[in-house]
Amino acid sequence: MAVLRDTPEVWPVDSSTDLHRDGWVLALRSDQVRRPGADDEGDFRRLVVEHPGAAVILAVDAEDRVLCLRQYRHPAAHRLVELPAGVCDHPGEDPVEVARRELREEASLAAERWTHLLSTWSSPGYSAERIHYFLAEDLSEADRGDFELRHEEADLEVLWVPFADLVDAILAGDVADGPVVQAVLALQVRRDRDRDRDRDQEPRRG
């Protein structure tokens, strides 16, 4: 059986045109792509949203509560329950360092223990964004420094939500932000597997 794994691959691009590019984190380009070994098909157009990636933090305190942020998102026309997150906007920066910075800036918190949960492509049909998810534990207060919350962030609401309640809200469809769903369910799966492993390792009686 072949190894079940995503593999890097780049198809030939005949031409590329910038449709939008400025000082912001996103850019949009149009590529004319060819399928290798299929020269008779000609090229075809694919729009690509360039994005440097992001880090999302699932911060869980000693009472098994998750730090959530309720924030307005204009494209979705919703105020969403989210997790602290930030863009990997410094080339070469380790995503966990991005996570540390964003937890401090958005929530005035630091964490002693960091665990990588998973990394996923947000929407690879048109976007290059890859999100890295981290579990942050052993939390303590931290100085935000000179970072200033602006625009939507200036209006965000901080919530401490019991982990079990957050799982229930996700499964009920009441919390639907993609990064929240992925991070929370990834941790739930890890906990379930750890519990099952511990149970299997318990000595049998009788």
Secondary structure as GFF3:
##gff-version 3
##sequence-region A 1 206
A	DSSP	beta_strand	13	21	.	.	.	ID=ss1
A	DSSP	beta_strand	27	33	.	.	.	ID=ss2
A	DSSP	three_ten_helix	39	41	.	.	.	ID=ss3
A	DSSP	beta_strand	44	50	.	.	.	ID=ss4
A	DSSP	beta_strand	54	59	.	.	.	ID=ss5
A	DSSP	beta_strand	65	73	.	.	.	ID=ss6
A	DSSP	beta_strand	78	82	.	.	.	ID=ss7
A	DSSP	beta_strand	85	87	.	.	.	ID=ss8
A	DSSP	alpha_helix	95	107	.	.	.	ID=ss9
A	DSSP	beta_strand	109	121	.	.	.	ID=ss10
A	DSSP	beta_strand	130	141	.	.	.	ID=ss11
A	DSSP	three_ten_helix	151	155	.	.	.	ID=ss12
A	DSSP	beta_strand	157	162	.	.	.	ID=ss13
A	DSSP	alpha_helix	163	171	.	.	.	ID=ss14
A	DSSP	alpha_helix	178	201	.	.	.	ID=ss15
###
